[in-house]
Amino acid sequence: MILAIGRKSKRNKKGFTLIELVLVMSIMMVLALLAMPGFNKIYIDSKLKSSTQTVTWVLRYAYQAAISEGVRYRAHFDLSAGTYWLEKQENGAGLSNFNKINTALLKEKNLPEGITFKKAEPPAITMSPTGLGESACIYLTNSNGRVYTIVFSGLTGQVTVLDHEKQ
């Protein structure tokens, strides 16, 4: 039997030490904390963009439905409550007889938390069966100060969205 004196035994290194794992986890946590404000800004901006797309879709729908159904539609914007909805004129009714539409897709909608109407000029937009409507501007803003302006052309029914970083 031969004894090896002075030789170090070979250690099997197939993993990480606890210190190495704790160090890597600490670095990852610091990086995540530094990136968090950027993710929050992106999230708030994406909510604003989504809300703007929904309002734009509602305006386009109302314009097309007014023409195809041969009745007036009206989009309402309640600035203080942050809600908007569509109304449809009853067939054969006078110019002021509108009923709120309450279907699954077209019911009254609320803006998400942190998104507000800055302004709506006018607060109610009427679209007629002839393809003419009232021109309007709706301003949506978020807590980051970003503003989207939705411009509705009453002559053509075109809806344009303008993006403003800060107003």
C-alpha positions in Angstrom: 0.0 0.0 0.0 1.4 3.3 -1.0 0.5 6.5 0.8 0.6 9.7 -1.0 1.9 12.3 1.4 1.8 16.0 0.7 -0.6 15.5 -2.2 -3.9 17.3 -2.0 -6.9 15.3 -2.8 -8.7 16.3 -6.0 -12.1 17.9 -5.2 -15.0 17.2 -7.5 -16.2 20.7 -8.6 -19.5 20.2 -10.3 -21.5 23.1 -8.7 -21.5 26.6 -7.3 -20.7 27.5 -3.7 -23.4 29.2 -1.6 -21.4 32.4 -1.6 -21.3 32.5 -5.4 -25.1 31.9 -5.6 -25.8 34.6 -3.0 -23.5 37.1 -4.8 -25.2 36.5 -8.2 -28.7 36.8 -6.8 -27.8 40.1 -5.0 -26.5 41.5 -8.3 -29.6 40.4 -10.1 -31.9 42.0 -7.5 -30.0 45.3 -7.7 -30.3 45.4 -11.4 -34.0 44.6 -11.2 -34.6 47.4 -8.8 -32.7 49.8 -11.0 -34.8 48.8 -14.1 -38.2 49.0 -12.3 -39.0 52.7 -12.9 -38.4 52.2 -16.6 -40.8 49.3 -16.7 -43.4 51.3 -14.8 -43.2 54.1 -17.4 -43.5 51.7 -20.3 -46.6 50.1 -18.6 -48.3 53.5 -18.0 -47.6 54.6 -21.6 -48.9 51.3 -23.0 -52.2 51.8 -21.0 -52.5 55.3 -22.6 -51.9 53.9 -26.1 -54.4 51.1 -25.6 -57.1 53.6 -24.3 -56.4 55.8 -27.3 -56.8 52.9 -29.7 -60.1 51.9 -28.1 -61.5 55.5 -28.3 -60.4 55.6 -31.9 -62.1 52.3 -32.7 -65.4 53.6 -31.1 -65.3 56.7 -33.2 -64.6 54.8 -36.4 -67.4 52.3 -35.5 -69.9 55.0 -34.9 -69.1 56.8 -38.2 -69.4 53.6 -40.2 -72.6 52.4 -38.4 -74.3 55.7 -38.9 -73.8 55.4 -42.7 -74.6 51.7 -43.0 -77.7 51.8 -40.7 -79.0 55.2 -41.9 -79.3 56.6 -38.4 -77.4 59.2 -36.3 -74.8 58.0 -33.8 -73.4 60.2 -31.0 -70.2 59.6 -29.0 -70.2 61.1 -25.5 -67.1 61.9 -23.4 -67.6 62.6 -19.6 -64.3 64.3 -18.8 -64.7 64.4 -15.0 -65.7 60.7 -14.7 -63.3 59.4 -17.3 -66.1 57.6 -19.2 -67.3 57.5 -22.7 -70.2 55.8 -24.5 -72.2 55.7 -27.8 -75.8 56.6 -28.3 -77.9 55.7 -31.3 -80.9 57.7 -32.6 -84.2 55.8 -32.6 -85.6 55.2 -36.1 -88.1 57.9 -37.0 -87.4 59.8 -33.8 -86.6 63.5 -33.6 -83.0 64.8 -33.5 -82.8 64.7 -29.8 -84.0 61.2 -29.1 -80.9 59.1 -28.6 -80.6 55.9 -26.6 -77.4 54.7 -25.0 -76.0 51.5 -26.6 -75.4 48.8 -24.1 -74.1 45.8 -26.0 -71.1 43.8 -24.9 -68.6 45.7 -27.1 -70.2 49.1 -27.1 -71.3 49.6 -23.5 -70.1 52.6 -21.4 -66.4 52.4 -21.0 -64.1 53.7 -18.2 -60.6 54.9 -18.8 -58.0 52.8 -16.9 -56.5 54.2 -13.7 -53.9 56.8 -14.4 -55.4 57.8 -17.7 -57.7 60.9 -18.0 -59.4 63.0 -20.6 -57.5 66.3 -20.7 -60.1 67.9 -23.0 -62.8 67.0 -25.5 -64.0 69.6 -28.0 -66.9 69.1 -28.2 -67.8 66.6 -25.5 -70.4 64.9 -27.7 -69.8 64.1 -31.4 -72.7 63.4 -33.7 -72.3 61.3 -36.9 -75.0 61.5 -39.5 -76.1 58.9 -42.1 -74.9 61.1 -44.9 -71.3 60.7 -43.8 -71.0 64.1 -42.3 -70.3 64.7 -38.6 -68.9 67.2 -36.2 -65.2 67.6 -36.2 -63.6 67.0 -32.8 -60.4 66.7 -30.8 -60.1 64.5 -27.8 -57.0 64.7 -25.6 -56.0 61.7 -23.5 -53.1 62.0 -21.0 -51.4 59.8 -18.4 -49.5 60.5 -15.1 -46.2 60.7 -17.0 -47.4 63.7 -18.9 -47.7 62.0 -22.3 -50.6 63.2 -24.3 -52.4 61.6 -27.3 -54.7 63.8 -29.4 -57.4 62.1 -31.3 -58.6 64.2 -34.2 -61.9 63.3 -35.8 -62.7 64.9 -39.2 -66.5 65.4 -39.6 -66.2 65.7 -43.3 -64.3 62.5 -44.1 -64.7 60.4 -41.0 -61.0 60.1 -40.7 -59.6 59.6 -37.3 -56.0 60.7 -36.7 -53.9 60.1 -33.6 -51.1 62.6 -32.7 -48.5 61.7 -30.1 -47.1 64.4 -27.8 -44.4 63.5 -25.4 -45.2 66.3 -23.0 -47.7 69.1 -23.1 
